């Protein structure tokens, strides 16, 4: 999102320091601070040490994560990068989230955050460098001790060896910490990798199967109170007046305070706070959005689609192309607002003391949170300590430019003059905004005599994630928020169509919107991959053959497509009354294809099996990749079969898992994952598998019913 | 009120209708049991009451007096319950937030049926939501746990 050179060419200068008898490998990144577009200047000067690994005198190797573990597996994959270069003893690895500091900023985005499936992109070099630097210093220390040259030493499993002499890393840590910085270190040739590419079990499992893992909501300390906040029933509403009498009468309620987002009931524990909130009497000024209505919004989007928008992609003359086409296909698609609904409802704990604000939160956006908390408390960002806990799911919800749930918790602690954990209920989460925007697509495609597309006119209407945020200047050019059209404006099918144009409209509605796992791809891939299927049908071609014709110049698309259809047995007849649908799509620097096997049972769509092929470049942990493909498919299938929020009189109609339905175990298909061997640079995996499943299922449904479903969630009797 | 939690007697001061979930989490300090929905729709708060699975978010604490409450912290002393071992073997967890509830529901199923079918697993665990979508591994891990329990019994 910025014009920053890739991290691979950065010069790493190294400093080291002694910290409680441990070797701490720290880097100074020249120029790192110019990336801090959103950061206040730091008091410590232009160079900030960047510490990723500590070798303890007890032989432990502690890896500090610059990113947040929210299920995607970086608690294991980042340590693998360090351990690979360090030749560490895997059994001695310990992992913790790093505190918030500018030095842990994402290497290309310039802000400490986790998102966009970019952790590996950000850290593949940096964490290997961290391991290699630590190893080089330990070898130097050993060479001095042994009286040999460093070149005569080798390392293995946490030990430096020279001839018959051996020293464990823990024995060398103290001496290594006193050595002068290294100018540069070399990384292993990929042929020497022992860990990278090997399936490794998750390191966070023991804590997560015993209830010991600490999530934000589990934070407790003496004196801490718990708050539940009453927020306006309509986005943009405000408190006119409130009566706290009945709330204060609830045993355990300590305080009722007004904050910018509503009224907070602060109590000894959650249950008292929740009962107190239920007892509040609040007179709301509903503000300008009190008549928001889903059906009306849909009509509004349709009208907007008739007008001229900002051009996101263009080639040739689409009008001319359409006029000359042998056949045209026109279609309209609609997508609802969606909540992320992570299993752990939003929460954040804040303790403000003199000159310090401590925050405990499962957050994806430490860099932003720190600045916003500083602004609210009047402190400097470096006076705001953020302790990142495990995240009970993120999916994008825990990263927004308002830092909404963190900012509110800081306001509550400030207003209550007490350390407070602010906890949201599920209803608060589902009705709390920051949704994937509703989208409307309209497409008109002209086919040539050979059945291939010659002209493609496409209009997209939906709210922007970036307009009006600090990232607008960096990322929005000529009115195009790339996150609204990604997966479409850069689609190979579109590029292969000589005449094309994509128009984008980004209306504002008063509904807070946000990236939702796979972002723009969550709607664009559905449109593109069901359209292509329809074009294949119009051209009387097999959907896979048709895609192969269009993807001739896209070997990585073809690679995953061919692998998925081969493993799914595409050419063979599916079981009786079952049909297969396919989708291939690239996002977040990776390529994936899925084949879904589907049937319809008592008017319900049932997905039996999904074969997924993934090419994400160099593979760090194949276990993680398989798990993320399964996860993305389940997440995408939730939205394909169930997900939808509706507005009436400005109010969100859904409230909890009974009416905002998500995928359950009995609906989970068998998922098979096949990974393409690749030496390309690593792409993302966390969001990559989400976009394909809805179009793959819809394409199978079209086989079964002859009908093209053009709305999500998929409804057979709509 | 006197409660028996994980074999230990505890005196708690709470209103009788306070849900067991919040007694466990906020009064007793056992935070392994999770809050996900508050209306018995997601299963994150699943505990055992005299061995049977219960949604602690809708169970008034008064209803648990005189009964044995078991939480994830008390399922095994060492994390080596067959369900936990199977979960580790198959690398089930992702974010992990729902897994206490999943494991407690699976352990209760295995206590009732030593060799559950896929249909049994669907029936017992469809009430437990996982937004990370670990369902396929959960199903496999329940079968694996059944096998591990059988081995241990022999």
Interface residues (C-beta under 8 A of the other chain):
Chain A: X69 X70 X71 X72 X73 X201 X202 X204 X205 X206 X207 X208 X209 X210 X211 X212 X213 X214 X215 X217 X218 X220 X226 X251 X268 X269 X270 X271 X341 X342 X343 X344 X345 X390 X391 X392 X393 X394 X395 X423 X425 X426 X623 X627 X630 X631 X632 X633 X634 X635 X637 X638 X656 X657 X658 X662 X663 X664 X665 X666 X668 X670 X671
Chain B: X15 X18 X19 X22 X25 X26 X27 X29 X30 X31 X32 X33 X34 X35 X36 X37 X38 X39 X41 X42 X44 X71 X72 X73 X75 X79 X84 X87 X88 X91 X92 X93 X94 X95 X96 X97 X98 X99 X100 X103 X121 X122 X125 X126 X127 X128 X129 X130 X131 X132 X133 X134 X135 X136 X137 X138 X139
